[in-house]
Amino acid sequence: MIYSSLAINLLGARSVGRSAVLAFAVVTLPFLLLTALGALKVQHVPWHPWTLGNQGWYQSVGLGLAVVMWNYLGWDNVSTFAGEVERPKRNYPLAMMISVPLVTLLYLLPIGVGLANTQNWREWQTGDITRVAAQVVGPWLGTMMSLAVMFSVWSLFNSQLFYTSRLPFTMAEDGLLPRCITRQHRRWGTPYVALLLCTLIYSLFTWLDFKKLVVIDVLIYSIALLLEYAALIKLRRQKPYFPRPFKIPGGWPGLILATCVVAVFTLACLIFTLIGQNESWRQAAITAGMLLTGPVVYWISAKFRKDSPPGDVPPGWLQSLTRPADRI
């Protein structure tokens, strides 16, 4: 699965975009069928009981909060390939206004129907939505759901590889990583070395359990998001007239409110992780170790970097990454 996504990404942004559209159609249909057909067989309210019988509310909230945040994170990542999208200032907000309500419904309705039609939700494990679909509607829907889940995971990774590969590419351009990572494919213009590097790193994480990966991913992502807000605040103060195609509305109060919301959820996720079960402190330790590699890499690169990038270059460097014909 990982290396098939690598092949798709090597072909460029348009290839990734087309595969995402196909995945949306394949994945959505079984969930719509589960919602529609399962709603006719509802047995009880889906929110009772509220927690697992063998753990307290704070332990339930710990993993639950991490999963919910994981389900909805990633919206800022589309900025890494903005130069490969036609009219991003218009299309990004439009896509988000459509996607967020749609994603919420596709999570809420099928899971609600599944909970309302089963008595043993405490025994649910990762991937049990296929078993629930077969139990509530029929074996045929369980088979469809299995295919949809596999396709969903593949598409999710496909998109993730697309945006994460642009990060080492940019860091290499700025002198923070070896220059060889900036190499691009002669035919498709894609950063193939950065794609290969990210693919190898992702391959190593396949040895970890999904739940542990979710918590680690959410913690790292949340702290990285706080750094993004810190950089945003600094830019607002030091470069108030810098070109900004995207801007958080509400002035300084709006920016502070957005920052505080992210900070509160990050702190809550960290606290619930540390007091949870299943050796959650180890996940926090792994997260801390991975975050500490950032300053180390920066310090090493600063020692060997010869040229510093200009400080007042406006966004748009990614325009040269691919040919105009390959934009989404």
C-alpha positions as CSV (number, residue, x, y, z in Angstrom):
1,M,0.0,0.0,0.0
2,I,2.8,2.4,1.0
3,Y,4.7,2.0,-2.2
4,S,1.7,2.1,-4.5
5,S,1.0,5.6,-3.0
6,L,4.6,6.4,-3.8
7,A,4.0,5.5,-7.4
8,I,0.9,7.7,-7.5
9,N,2.7,10.7,-6.0
10,L,5.6,10.4,-8.4
11,L,3.1,11.1,-11.2
12,G,2.3,14.5,-9.7
13,A,-0.5,16.5,-8.0
14,R,-3.2,15.8,-10.7
15,S,-2.7,12.1,-10.2
16,V,-3.1,12.4,-6.4
17,G,-6.2,14.6,-6.9
18,R,-7.9,12.1,-9.2
19,S,-7.3,9.2,-6.9
20,A,-8.8,11.2,-4.0
21,V,-12.0,11.8,-6.0
22,L,-12.2,8.1,-6.9
23,A,-11.6,7.1,-3.2
24,F,-14.4,9.5,-2.0
25,A,-16.9,7.8,-4.3
26,V,-15.8,4.2,-3.3
27,V,-15.6,5.0,0.4
28,T,-18.8,7.0,0.8
29,L,-21.3,4.5,-0.6
30,P,-21.1,1.7,2.0
31,F,-21.4,4.3,4.8
32,L,-24.5,5.8,3.3
33,L,-26.0,2.3,2.9
34,L,-25.2,1.5,6.6
35,T,-26.8,4.8,7.7
36,A,-30.0,4.4,5.5
37,L,-30.6,0.7,6.1
38,G,-29.4,0.5,9.7
39,A,-31.6,3.5,10.7
40,L,-34.7,1.2,10.0
41,K,-33.5,-1.2,12.7
42,V,-32.5,1.0,15.6
43,Q,-32.8,-0.7,18.9
44,H,-31.8,1.8,21.5
45,V,-30.1,5.2,21.9
46,P,-26.5,5.2,20.8
47,W,-24.9,7.1,23.7
48,H,-25.8,4.7,26.5
49,P,-23.7,3.6,28.4
50,W,-21.4,6.6,28.1
51,T,-18.0,4.9,29.1
52,L,-16.5,1.5,29.2
53,G,-17.3,-0.4,32.4
54,N,-13.7,-1.1,33.3
55,Q,-12.3,2.4,33.2
56,G,-13.2,5.9,34.4
57,W,-14.4,8.8,32.3
58,Y,-10.9,10.5,32.1
59,Q,-9.4,7.3,30.6
60,S,-12.2,7.1,28.1
61,V,-11.8,10.8,27.2
62,G,-8.0,10.4,26.8
63,L,-8.1,8.0,23.8
64,G,-11.4,9.4,22.6
65,L,-10.1,13.0,22.4
66,A,-7.0,11.8,20.6
67,V,-9.1,9.9,18.0
68,V,-11.5,12.8,17.5
69,M,-8.6,15.2,17.0
70,W,-6.9,12.7,14.6
71,N,-10.1,12.4,12.6
72,Y,-10.3,16.2,12.1
73,L,-6.6,17.3,11.9
74,G,-4.7,18.1,8.8
75,W,-6.4,21.1,7.4
76,D,-3.3,23.3,7.6
77,N,-1.3,20.7,5.7
78,V,-2.8,21.8,2.3
79,S,-0.7,24.9,2.6
80,T,2.4,22.9,1.7
81,F,1.2,22.4,-1.9
82,A,-0.7,25.6,-2.4
83,G,1.5,26.5,-5.4
84,E,0.2,23.4,-7.2
85,V,-3.5,24.3,-6.9
86,E,-5.3,26.7,-9.2
87,R,-6.8,29.7,-7.4
88,P,-6.1,28.4,-3.9
89,K,-7.4,31.6,-2.3
90,R,-10.9,30.7,-3.6
91,N,-10.8,26.9,-3.7
92,Y,-9.3,26.2,-0.2
93,P,-12.0,28.0,1.8
94,L,-14.7,26.5,-0.5
95,A,-13.4,23.0,-0.1
96,M,-13.2,23.3,3.7
97,M,-16.8,24.7,3.9
98,I,-18.0,21.6,2.0
99,S,-15.6,19.1,3.6
100,V,-16.0,19.8,7.3
101,P,-19.8,19.2,7.5
102,L,-19.6,16.3,5.2
103,V,-16.8,14.6,7.2
104,T,-18.7,15.2,10.4
105,L,-21.9,13.5,9.0
106,L,-19.9,10.6,7.6
107,Y,-18.4,10.0,11.0
108,L,-21.5,10.7,13.2
109,L,-24.3,9.0,11.3
110,P,-22.8,5.5,10.5
111,I,-21.2,5.2,13.9
112,G,-24.4,6.3,15.6
113,V,-26.5,3.7,13.7
114,G,-23.9,1.0,14.5
115,L,-24.0,1.9,18.2
116,A,-27.8,2.0,18.2
117,N,-28.0,-1.5,16.7
118,T,-25.5,-3.4,18.7
119,Q,-25.3,-4.4,22.4
120,N,-21.6,-5.1,22.7
121,W,-19.9,-1.9,21.6
122,R,-17.4,-2.3,24.5
123,E,-15.8,-5.1,22.6
124,W,-15.3,-3.0,19.4
125,Q,-11.8,-3.0,18.1
126,T,-10.0,-1.2,15.4
127,G,-11.6,-2.0,12.1
128,D,-14.8,-3.5,13.6
129,I,-17.0,-1.2,11.5
130,T,-17.0,-4.0,8.8
131,R,-18.3,-6.5,11.4
132,V,-20.9,-4.1,12.5
133,A,-22.1,-3.4,9.0
134,A,-22.4,-7.2,8.4
135,Q,-24.3,-7.6,11.6
136,V,-26.7,-4.7,11.2
137,V,-27.4,-5.0,7.4
138,G,-25.9,-8.1,6.0
139,P,-22.7,-9.9,5.0
140,W,-22.7,-8.2,1.6
141,L,-22.4,-4.8,3.2
142,G,-19.6,-6.1,5.5
143,T,-17.7,-7.1,2.4
144,M,-18.3,-3.7,0.8
145,M,-17.3,-2.0,4.0
146,S,-14.0,-3.9,4.1
147,L,-13.1,-2.8,0.6
148,A,-14.1,0.8,1.5
149,V,-12.0,0.8,4.6
150,M,-8.9,-0.5,2.8
151,F,-9.4,2.1,0.0
152,S,-9.9,4.8,2.6
153,V,-6.7,4.0,4.4
154,W,-4.8,3.9,1.1
155,S,-6.3,7.3,0.0
156,L,-5.6,8.9,3.3
157,F,-1.9,7.8,3.2
158,N,-1.7,8.8,-0.5
159,S,-2.7,12.4,0.4
160,Q,-0.5,12.5,3.5
161,L,2.5,11.4,1.5
162,F,1.7,14.2,-1.0
163,Y,1.8,17.1,1.5
164,T,4.5,15.8,3.9
165,S,7.0,15.2,1.1
166,R,7.0,19.0,0.4
167,L,8.3,19.7,3.9
168,P,11.7,18.1,3.6
169,F,11.9,19.4,0.1
170,T,11.4,23.0,1.3
171,M,13.8,22.5,4.3
172,A,16.4,21.3,1.9
173,E,15.9,24.3,-0.3
174,D,16.4,26.5,2.8
175,G,19.6,24.7,3.7
176,L,18.2,22.9,6.7
177,L,18.5,19.4,5.1
178,P,21.0,18.1,2.4
179,R,20.5,19.6,-1.0
180,C,20.1,16.2,-2.6
181,I,16.5,16.2,-1.3
182,T,15.6,19.0,-3.7
183,R,16.0,16.8,-6.7
184,Q,13.0,16.6,-9.0
185,H,11.8,14.1,-11.5
186,R,12.8,15.2,-15.0
187,R,9.4,14.3,-16.6
188,W,6.9,15.0,-13.8
189,G,8.7,17.6,-11.8
190,T,7.9,15.9,-8.5
191,P,10.4,15.8,-5.6
192,Y,11.2,12.1,-5.9
193,V,14.0,12.1,-3.3
194,A,11.8,13.7,-0.7
195,L,9.0,11.2,-1.5
196,L,11.4,8.3,-1.1
197,L,12.6,9.6,2.2
198,C,9.1,10.0,3.6
199,T,8.1,6.6,2.3
200,L,11.0,4.9,4.2
201,I,10.2,6.7,7.4
202,Y,6.5,5.8,7.2
203,S,7.5,2.2,6.6
204,L,9.2,2.1,10.0
205,F,6.1,3.1,11.8
206,T,4.1,0.2,10.5
207,W,5.5,-1.8,13.4
208,L,3.5,0.2,16.0
209,D,-0.1,-0.4,17.0
210,F,-2.7,1.9,15.5
211,K,-4.0,3.3,18.8
212,K,-0.4,4.2,19.9
213,L,0.2,5.8,16.5
214,V,-2.9,7.9,16.8
215,V,-1.9,9.3,20.2
216,I,1.7,10.0,19.1
217,D,0.5,11.6,15.8
218,V,-2.0,13.9,17.6
219,L,0.5,15.0,20.2
220,I,3.2,15.8,17.6
221,Y,0.7,17.4,15.3
222,S,-0.8,19.6,18.0
223,I,2.5,20.8,19.3
224,A,3.6,21.5,15.7
225,L,0.4,23.4,15.2
226,L,1.2,25.6,18.3
227,L,4.5,26.4,16.7
228,E,2.7,27.4,13.5
229,Y,0.5,29.8,15.6
230,A,3.6,31.1,17.3
231,A,5.2,31.9,13.9
232,L,1.9,33.5,12.8
233,I,1.8,35.8,15.8
234,K,5.5,36.7,15.3
235,L,4.8,37.5,11.6
236,R,1.8,39.6,12.5
237,R,3.9,41.7,14.8
238,Q,7.1,42.0,12.8
239,K,5.7,42.1,9.3
240,P,2.1,43.5,9.5
241,Y,2.1,44.4,5.7
242,F,3.4,41.1,4.5
243,P,1.3,39.7,1.6
244,R,-1.4,37.3,3.1
245,P,-3.7,35.5,0.7
246,F,-5.2,33.7,3.8
247,K,-5.8,35.5,7.1
248,I,-7.6,34.6,10.3
249,P,-10.5,37.0,10.7
250,G,-11.2,39.1,13.7
251,G,-7.8,40.8,14.0
252,W,-5.7,40.2,17.2
253,P,-8.7,38.9,19.2
254,G,-9.5,36.3,16.6
255,L,-5.9,35.2,16.4
256,I,-5.6,34.9,20.2
257,L,-8.9,33.0,20.4
258,A,-7.8,30.5,17.7
259,T,-4.4,30.0,19.4
260,C,-6.0,29.4,22.8
261,V,-8.4,26.8,21.4
262,V,-5.6,24.8,20.0
263,A,-3.5,25.2,23.2
264,V,-6.4,24.0,25.4
265,F,-7.0,20.9,23.3
266,T,-3.3,20.1,23.1
267,L,-2.9,20.4,26.9
268,A,-6.0,18.3,27.5
269,C,-4.8,15.5,25.1
270,L,-1.4,15.5,26.8
271,I,-2.9,15.3,30.4
272,F,-5.4,12.5,29.5
273,T,-2.6,10.6,27.7
274,L,-0.3,10.7,30.8
275,I,-3.1,9.6,33.2
276,G,-4.5,6.9,30.9
277,Q,-3.9,3.2,30.8
278,N,-1.8,1.0,28.5
279,E,1.5,2.6,29.3
280,S,0.4,5.9,27.7
281,W,3.4,7.6,29.3
282,R,5.6,5.7,26.8
283,Q,3.8,7.3,23.9
284,A,4.4,10.7,25.5
285,A,8.1,9.9,25.9
286,I,8.3,8.8,22.2
287,T,6.6,12.1,21.2
288,A,9.1,14.1,23.3
289,G,12.0,12.3,21.8
290,M,10.8,12.8,18.3
291,L,10.2,16.5,18.9
292,L,13.7,17.0,20.4
293,T,15.1,15.9,17.0
294,G,14.0,19.2,15.5
295,P,16.3,21.5,17.5
296,V,19.2,19.0,17.0
297,V,18.7,18.9,13.2
298,Y,18.5,22.6,13.1
299,W,21.6,23.1,15.1
300,I,23.6,20.6,12.9
301,S,22.3,22.2,9.7
302,A,23.2,25.7,10.9
303,K,26.8,24.5,11.4
304,F,27.1,23.4,7.8
305,R,24.7,25.9,6.0
306,K,26.6,28.4,3.9
307,D,23.8,30.5,2.4
308,S,20.7,31.7,4.3
309,P,17.4,32.1,2.4
310,P,16.1,35.7,2.0
311,G,13.7,36.7,4.8
312,D,11.2,38.8,2.9
313,V,10.4,36.5,0.0
314,P,6.6,36.2,-0.2
315,P,4.8,32.8,-0.5
316,G,4.9,31.3,-4.0
317,W,8.2,29.4,-4.1
318,L,6.3,26.2,-4.8
319,Q,5.1,27.6,-8.1
320,S,8.2,26.2,-9.7
321,L,7.8,22.7,-8.2
322,T,5.6,21.4,-11.0
323,R,4.6,22.4,-14.4
324,P,1.3,24.5,-14.7
325,A,-0.3,21.6,-16.5
326,D,0.1,19.4,-13.5
327,R,-1.7,21.6,-11.0
328,I,-4.9,20.3,-9.4
